[in-house]
Amino acid sequence: MVDPVFRLDLYRGTARAYEQFRPPYPADVMADVAERTGADGTGRLLDLACGTGQVAFPLADRFAEIWAVDQEPGMIEVARHKAADAGGGARFRFLTCAAERLTAPTGHFDLITVGNAFHRLPRTPLARQMLRWLRPGGYVALLWGGSPMYGDAPWQRTLAATMQRWQDRPGAEPRVPASYQADRDERSDRRILAEAGFELSGRYSFPVSHVWTADELAGFVASTSVLSAAALGERAGEFDADLRRKLADCQRDGRFRQQTEIAYDLARKPG
């Protein structure tokens, strides 16, 4: 099966909302990744589809060199400014390109991370490339979770239904390939990694509690690939008002409580 192809402009114009409204990965998750992979401040990290640095920055102190790669220029611009403001830019290398088009030396990295993005990358060829880019004994960590869109709370069902209704609005252009979920169901990420030659280490999950405001939920949705301002065009304001109205109707106190988990799949290059 050929990996579904996603459009190149999925996150065009979302970098500021992405940085402001995407919750950070919990510190205990990032510490666990670092400990299990032996990150001690001397190795090299490659963060693919890095966004504005939600994975790269929490792990930065554990590496001597960090490559942060994203095909969206706006994401890289925000991440570069963050590194400069923090005074640690010298250890970062920011690259604007698709993950699968990256040119990197064989055996160069100790850890490769992908945060909430492996599903929209060409998984099969990229897994083989990641294996080549890692040193023997190096790791890949695929991080998942944290989205408010999935859950059984009434407000989450309202959020999901409102988002789906707007995605299905007349004249709306599909933003993601229709086959991508079926592809993931048939060929899991772990299977893709194993077929590329990785040794599977395990999946590690962490419970997370979070309380959202309506402003934060609206901002999160604006940072998505399917209902960003670019995706909605002149109807962006109408959607925002509709979403806030539906959320207010189902949660009068304006506090949207989420119980979820953050997880990561870990795999190792033999050697």
N, C-alpha and C positions, 0 to 999 in steps of 0.2 A: 504494500500500500504506500502511495506517495503522500508525504506530509502535506496537509493543507497549507495554502499560501495566503498569508495575511497581507493586507494593504500596508504600504510603507508610511502612510500619514495617520495611523491610528491615534497617536497621542499628540498630534500637532496642536500647539497652543495650550497644552494642559500643564506645563511644567510648574507654574506658580501655584495652581490649585493642588497639584500632586505633592508639592513640597509642604504646603500649609495644612492639608486635610488628610493625608495618609498617615495613620498612626505609626510611630516607630516600632520596629521589632523589639519585644521585651529584652531587657538586659540579660536575663537569665538564659534566654534562647541563644543570644549571640555568644555569651560566655561558654555555653555548652558546645556550640560549633567549634569555637577556638580550642577548647580543651580536647575534644575528641579528635581533632585533626592535628594536634601538637603545635599549634601556632604559638611561637615564642618570641616574636619580634624580629626574626632574622630572615623570614622567607618572603615569597612573592604571592600576592593575591590578584586574581583576575575576576572582576565582577561584571558579568554579561547582562545586557539589558538593564543597566544600573539605575535607570530613572535619575532621581536627584541625589542618589547616594544612600538610600535607606539601609543597604547592607554594607557598603564599602566603608562608610564613616564609623559605624560602631566597631568594626573590626580593624580599623586602620592602625591602632596602637599595637596590634599583634603582628604587623608585617613591616618589613623594611621598604617594600615597594608595592604600590597598588596601581593596577590598571583598571580604569573604569570606562566601560564601553556602552554606548547607546546610539541607535540610529537617529534619534530625535535631537537636533541641535539645541533646542530649548532646554532639554534636560541636562545636557552636558554644560551649557552655560551656567545654569543654576548651581550645579555641582562644583564647577570650577571656582565660582565666586565663594561658595561655602568653604572650600579648602583654603583659599587665599585669606578669608576672614579669620579662619582658625589658626593661621600661621603654619599649616602643615603641607602646603602645596608642593613642596619639593619632592615629597615621596610619591605623589600622584602622577599618573600619566592618563590624561583624558583623551578619549578617541571617539569621534563621531563616525560610526559605521555600523552596519548590520553585524550581528554577532558572528554569523557564518562567513562573513567576508573579512574578518580580522586576520591580519598577518602577524604571527607570533612565533618565536623560536620553539623548536621541539624540546620538551622537558624543562620548560622555563618556570612553571608555576608550581607552588605547593598546594594551593587551594583554588578552585574555581567555584564561584557562587552564582546562582540565578534566583532572584527573588520574585515570586508570583508571576513568572513570565515564560517558563520553559514550554508551556502549552502553545504559545504563539510563535515559537521559533521552529525552524526545520529540524526536528528532534533527532532524526536518524543520522543525517550527515554531521550535525553539530556534535552529537555524542562521540562520534569517531574523532572529530577534531579536538574535542576536549581531552580525550585520552592521549592524543599525541602531544598536546600542549603541557600536560602534567609531567612532573618528574616521576620516576618509579616510586610507588608508595604514596603519591599525592592523592588528594581527595576532590570530589565534586559534591557540593551541597545544594539541593534544590529546596528552597523555602516556600511555604504555602500558608495561606489563611489570613484571618483578620478582617475580611470584608464584611460589612454590615448587611450585605444583600442576601445572605443565606442564613436561615434560621426559622424557627417556628413561632417566635413572638408575634403578636398581632401587628405591631408596627413593621416588622420585617416582611411579613406577608403583604402588607400594604405597599411598602417600598418596592418589593419585587414586582407586584402587579402593576403599579404605576409605571415603573421603568419598562416593563414588557409592553404595556399598552402604547407607550410613546415610541418604542422601537418598531412596533407594528403599525404605526400611523400610516395612512394612505400617502403614497409617494416617497416614503422614507427609503433610502438606499441601504441595503444590508451592509453592516460594518465588519462582520466577521464571517468566515466561511461556514456554510451550513453543516459541513461534514466534520467540523473539528472535534465536537464532543464525542461523536461516534468513533472517531479515530482514537481518541484517548481511552474510551471504554474498551476498544478492541486491543489496543497496544498501550499498556500502562507505561509511565515514565520509567519505572523500575525495570520493566522488560526491555525498553529501549537501551538503557544503560548496560544491562547485562549482555545484550546482544552485541553491543559495541566492544565488550571486553572488560568491563568493570566488575569488580567484586562488590556485591551489595553488602553494606555494613548494617543497615537498619533504618527504621523510621522512628523519629523521636518527637513526641508531642508534649505541649505545655498548655494547660488551661489558662485562659485570659478572660478577664472581666473588663468591660469598658462601658462608659456612659457617654452617649452622643447628645449633642444639641441638634436642633433643626438646621442651624447654620452649618454645622460640621457635616451633617448628612448631605445637605445640598451641595456643599463644597466637594465632598467625596465623589458624588455622582458626576459633578462637573469635571472631575479628574479622570473619568473612565473613557474608554475608547468608544463606547456606544452612545453616550449622551453628553458629550462635551459641547461647548459652545460651537465649535466647528461642525460637529455632527448635526446639531439642531438648527444652525443658521439663525434666521430671523425669528424663529419660534423659541429660542433659548429662554427668554424672559417668561413666556407663557408656560413653558414646562416647569420652570423654577417655582412660579406661583402655584401651579397645580400640585406639585409635589409637596410644598410646604402646607398647603391647605389639607391635603389628604393625611399627612403626618399629624397635624394638629387635631384633626377629627378623631384619630385613634389613640392619641397619647396626650391627654390634656395638660399634664404637668411639664411637658416639653423636655422630659428626660428619657432618653431611649436606651434602655439597659440591655447590653449584649453579653451573653455567655458563649464563648467560642474557644477555639484552640489555634495555636500557631504550631506548625509541624515542619520538619525538614527530613528529606530523604538523603542519606549519606551513602556514597559509594567510593571505592578505592581503586586506584590503578595498581595492578599487580607489580611486584618487584621489591 
